[in-house]
Amino acid sequence: MIKILLVSAFFLLAACSRDYTPASSANGESIFKEACAECHQPKDPAVPQVVFSLNEKNANERYITHKVQGGSLMMPKFPNITGSKMRSLSTYVLNHSVAK
């Protein structure tokens, strides 16, 4: 029974999607603040410009796009962030990350 509930919860959360669409004038910072900042805050208050610690192999636009558009167990997908808006968001995220 617990296994069924866990599997059901996984598929429910994995399929979660946000209906956010960036404004035509939005840049990476504004997209991040509107769509991401609710969950993603600086890890260290002494270094507020760093929001993410990324594995070195994931510190690239392709990975950021995959995570944003596909979501994950704990993150909803944002299918309406595409094209130049996705590139702008990816650049912002990468500029505010440290690779480890």
C-alpha positions, 0 to 999 in steps of 0.5 A: 500500500505504501509503495502504491502511494509513493509511486502515485505521489511521484507521478503526480509531482513529476507531472506538475507544471506551472502555467507561467509565461514570461512577458515579452520584455522579460530578461533572465533576472525577471524570469528568475524572480517571477518563476524561480525565486519562490523556491530558489534562494541564495545558499549563503547570506554572505554571498547573495549573488550565488543561488545554485551549486551545480555539479560541474557537468550540469553547469551548462545551458542544456542542463538548465533547459532540461530541468526548467522545461522537464521539471523533476520530483521536487520541481515543477516544469515550466513549459512556457519558458522557451527560446530566447527567454530560456537562454536568458534564464539559463545565462542568469542561472549560470552567472549566479551559480558555482560549479563544484 
